[in-house]
Amino acid sequence: MSIIEISELNKSYGPNDVLENIDLRIDKGTIFGILGRNGVGKTTFLECLVGLRKPDSGTIRILDFDVLKNRKQVLEEIGVQPQEASLLNHLTVYEILKLFSSFYRKSNSADQILSQMSLEDIGEKKINTLSVGQKRRLLVGLALIPDPQIVVLDEPTSGVDPQIRVLIWEAIRTLKNNGRTVILSTHFMDEANQLCDTVGILHEKKFIVCGSPEDIINTYSTNEKTLENAFINITGHDLRGGLD
Ligand SMILES: Nc1ncnc2c1ncn2[C@@H]1O[C@H](COP(=O)(O)OP(=O)(O)OP(=O)(O)O)[C@@H](O)[C@H]1O
């Protein structure tokens, strides 16, 4: 059953067409990973998906609500990892979790999130004193505050050590085991391969390939059977390369 349905989504910045006629369905209870080269439009897509950026045209429905027209209902169902720049640096970890909880009718408690993301020891630390790994865990934790049906994470593990990466992966797997849907972008092929049920490769304004990591590897990899090899074959070795 689709929990997200996107039809004919278009988004440009002035003359720069970034997303063109995107049609996509994402099944409930799955982990959907977006891969794509730098600057292809992954963040733009995620921002449109959660209603933070207005598409030029097209519709996005989440749980049968229109993302732009039913903003209030959608916000109750979707947890979005905030941008690091939007963190209020003078607050402590605990304070920002409490603040985010106060935005929602129903939410996970600050203590639940501290425990889920193994942040108990740093609850009293100010945000501007956190390491990259601590900040990443906090950002993912903030997305989980509304206890949402859908969690959207933009490069959740960039810059963290393997231990923290595994912790974040486990949090994502737990969401799936609890029937939640996760949409994430990543540049890590092993992350997409190990974590995602479906991978969408965004290239030249469209999801040029969508499928399970296994199917993508079997169909598109050549000299070595890896997702990285398939990805390079699909998106090209140079700036203009691709499937054509
Ligand atoms: N606010 C904006 N105004 C104008 N152009 C923008 C804006 N945000 C992004 N762009 C442009 O849109 C394109 C897509 O950017 P986006 O950040 O969505 O890509 P991305 O795939 O997330 O990149 P990366 O992998 O490097 O994070 C790029 O050409 C970028 O320069």
The ligand as an ORCA input file, in Angstrom:
! r2SCAN-3c Opt
* xyz 0 1
  N      17.510     27.898     -2.781
  C      18.048     27.660     -3.987
  N      18.073     28.617     -4.948
  C      18.602     28.380     -6.159
  N      19.154     27.214     -6.536
  C      19.168     26.218     -5.629
  C      18.620     26.384     -4.312
  N      18.763     25.227     -3.629
  C      19.374     24.381     -4.476
  N      19.624     24.963     -5.677
  C      20.242     24.328     -6.849
  O      19.403     23.242     -7.205
  C      20.189     22.106     -7.588
  C      19.847     20.940     -6.668
  O      20.343     21.223     -5.347
  P      20.097     20.215     -4.137
  O      20.705     20.834     -2.937
  O      18.663     19.876     -4.093
  O      20.942     18.965     -4.613
  P      21.460     17.687     -3.770
  O      21.300     16.507     -4.683
  O      20.810     17.631     -2.453
  O      23.012     18.037     -3.615
  P      24.141     17.406     -2.612
  O      24.247     15.945     -2.899
  O      25.389     18.128     -3.042
  O      23.710     17.724     -1.219
  C      21.645     22.568     -7.544
  O      21.988     22.998     -8.846
  C      21.608     23.723     -6.577
  O      22.643     24.639     -6.875
*
